[in-house]
Amino acid sequence: MIGTVSKVHPPKRADARLARKEVSKPAARLVDARKIYGTADATVVALDGVDLEIKRAEFTAIMGPSGSGKSTLMHCLAGLDQLTSGVAIIEDTDLTAMTDNELTLLRRSEIGFIFQAFNLIPSLSARENIVLPLSLSGKSPRSDLFEEVVDLLGIAERLEHRPSELSGGQQQRVAVARALIAEPAIVFADEPTGALDSQAGAEVLGFLRRAVDDRGQTTVMVTHDPSAAAWADRVVFIVDGKVNDQLQDPSADSILDVMRGLQP
Amino acid sequence: MTSTLSSTPSTAGTLFAIAWKNALQNRSRLVLTVVAVVLSVAFLTATLIVADSVTGTAAEDVAEANASLSLVVEGEIISEGDGGPGEALESVRANIEKGAIEIVRGVDGVSAVEPVIAGFAKVVAGGSAIGGGTASDVGRNWIPNDLLNPFKLLEGSAPSGSDEIVIDQSLAEAGDIAIGDTVEVLTSTGVRQTSVVGVAGYGNAKAAPLQRTVFFDQDHTAEATAQQGAGQLRVLVSAEAELAQVSADIAAAVRGSEITAGPAFITRQQDAVSSPFAFLSLFLIAFAGVATVAGATIIFNTLTIAIGQRRRELALLRAIGVARRQVVVSVLVETSIVALFATIIGIAVGLLGAGGLRSLMDIAGLSFIDGPTVVRAPTIVIAALVGLVVTIGSAWAPTRTVSSAAPVEALRSSQIEAAAPSQRRVLIGLLTMGAAVTMVVAAALSKAPILLAGLALIVPGLALAGPAFVAGSVKVCKRFLASTNGIKSTKNMGRTKRVEGEIAVTNLDRNRRRAASTSLGLTLGVALVAFFTVIAGSLNASFTSTLENQLNADLVVTSVSTEVSTIEPGLVRRIDSLDTVTAAGLSLVEGSVDGEGAIVGGIDESMPSLFDFVTTKGSIANLTTGGVAIWSGFESADRSIGDSVEIRVPGGVLTLPVVAIFDESLAGFDPPTHLLNSELLDALQPGLLDSVIFVKAESETSQELVRPLVAETPGSLFETRNGYIGAAGAEVDSILNLIYALLALTVLIAIVGVANTTALAITERITEIGLLRSIGVTRRGIRSIIRFEAAVLAALGTLMGLAVGLLGSWALLRAAGESTLNTIAVPWIQLGLVGAASIAMSIAAAALPAWRAARLPTLDAIAA
């Protein structure tokens, strides 16, 4: 299974399925996004006028030092949090005008999540966890899609196990499968390898990469690990709540160079 | 690194500071723990206080009132009384012969003798009888000698002449009667107009225990109450005389008398006044036990979760070098402080709640408690012990588990997987339950009440096997959910009950032990409710069906109280003399037949045509020939027609031949066990009042002639046939009301337990809820999950409770009740309502935690 993940990046954007969607139009964007926490006395500006486009079928990494606002950016773009001002758009939907229920339903159908840890409902089996977003909408997964995703992630033999019976890497793979199964507009991954050893981490990143390449899955990943970010097509650097720099087709070395430049 | 891990004052201080800040920051956890302890302790305190207050200060009052008494001379015991709810348990004794008082007065060393002449007397003021409830109405002679009179004059003067009376203070208060008022007094000899000249008290109380007393002038009491001779002689012995010698001399001088010394008499009286409450006290104590089990369950669950939540924090402390023992001690010290604080509040709330419980009993129509609220030291000690020991003990196990985990392991995993309950435990539980059920069923089938002891095994069985039942109900729920295959809401929310339901039941499955103990409280409460409902329903149905089938009267005249006969004997003759009307009365007297306690009834000649006694041998009609009929429910009813039996009542002894054996006695708790012709009984025991009169009056016009006759006779009430049958169950109902009120509280406590466990289980699952929210479960969906969990727990607890209650009551009725009960009636509708209410209230109780869970900010939850 490990052999299926190449350390050398496969060719990017090779899939013909991309043709279905307008590649030119961004999958999501932030326009002059501001997020201010706290009260008048003690405010923290987490996002300070961010303009950002997430390109379709692209793997975008968001990097930045602790407290730079990278997680806030992801939360606001993913409908987990609301902007103080500015606009967050997924496909053609303006998130800033939505109620909690509308956001919930949007997350259910249009967004896939992978968190650092505790991704799975402990009481449900791996299979039940994977299909959970679909079951919530009262749908069954297309069996070909389910098999495709399960094969992709190499978890076919683990489907009836509970999360507590899976290794950390296996748990993250189940989480990836869950994020992909509803064919969301965007998959958001928040430090998906943060709790894994480097080999398991590389496997998970390889799956995310293949989802982008084979299936045209738009993916946004927040990370502070340059070697993880190197799997992406583009790296966006956030510093003090602003987009500071961007890097196309990055390598771990080029990312480190930019990061060195960011240090005060 | 040579320093030891012993506690220094500074580490203890640091740990305490951490615990303190922790407590403040996790207020909801603290509040829920305190609520659990306060509720349990308060409940227990209130119950124990009520149990003490029921007996009240009667024992002290009896001692105080009879303090100066030297000796009591009484007649021989005819039969031991059987008491009953609210009746003093006193023996039925023969009266003392008239001349005896002079004989005693002549004995050396006796300085004073006074008779006690007591009979029935009821005060009627402004047309209505004064005083309801269970106390009996007594008329007795006012003893002029203060040292021998247990009562003392509070105001006014002693009665003198035939038209003056003194009443006790509770009568004065109940009837708003003042000195100088004119009231009617109803006695065995009729109604007399009297003037109230004084108000008396008993000991420090307003009245003698369980009695309302009217005092007549010494010389007119016998005439007023139709008593021949005194029931007892109260004797004062001079200080120089030898008490034992005097006692022996009196015994020798008065034939057939029993002499009791003052202190022994006091003890006997104290027992007599406390025994009617033995059943109620026992019930209240059982109830307190259930309350304690329910409370302890809540406390244990609460602390297990609350301490489990601190796993990470405690592991961190361990990781940075705090010894395991220090962690355990600091948590226990912290818990002790919380326990102490909560126990004190709990006792305070319990003291206040006792008042509430008392008014609840008043509403239920049971005026058992007349005196002050009694708070005894043991109550406080027991409540405090339960609060402290259960709380600290409940903290012990989880603290040890949490602190025994390796620090790193605890830090790594934040999700606590409960250890599955051991197979052995569940197996032992199931075997225990199996044995219990087998015993109970065997008890019912073989009519061996001793096997009913199996019922006691059901509780530990349930406690042990609980997890298996949780697993079972989870399976049933899953199968049901799978079969519904996702019920889509019509709204475009797209939510599905199925997924939410599945998440809910698997949550329960994750910690079966907790789910089981949470539902156990509910099981116990509901089981008791079901048990009493079926017992009472069957009693009621038996009474009613007996009357329905046997009573052939159109009208019934009843006494004002079910406990005593109050109908003037002349009334039955006046009704009977009306055209086309037949009337027959029943009078009752306690006595003995062949040495066994019996209730002897006197019936008029036409009674058999109005009530079918269902004779199995002989004929009731033959009573007119001077015989006796025996009820087949009486212990030694296996007599043949023509056998002689000896009947003793206070008025005398009579030997009669058996003329009939009958199956159906008149309904009620104290049915007559033997029947004589009323004229025969009147001759033996003059002055008896009628307990009930049955009237055959078919035409409406003749019925209307009866009504005024009854209305103008105090002590008698007019009832139609249906009204009388309906009221037959009323006595059962008033006791049942109290039981319901108390059990409702138990169920309430159990429901609070469901809410408490649910609330805490939510804080345990914040991350999970955040995850569900982020992948698209709506707030409403979260609420559904929480409510569904509570509903399954409640349904499990309730259904188990109903099953246990039904089994228990069925077995008890089959095994023990067949002689008096001919029907086992299960009030299905009532039971259904009880079940539905218990489930609905549990879901309602889970609403607040569900709402809180749904409001959890998604991000905080993920970050937690």
Interface residues (C-beta under 8 A of the other chain):
Chain A: H75 L80 D81 D100 N101 T104 L105 R107 R108 S109 F113 F115 F118 N119 L120 I121 P122 S123 L124 E128 L132 P133 S135 L136 S137 G138 S164 R178
Chain B: S414 Q415 E417 G486 K488 M493 G494 R495 T496 R498 V499 E502 I503 T506 N507 D509 R510 T767 E768 L771 L772 R773 S774 I775 G776 V777 T778 R779 R780 G781 T858 L859 I862
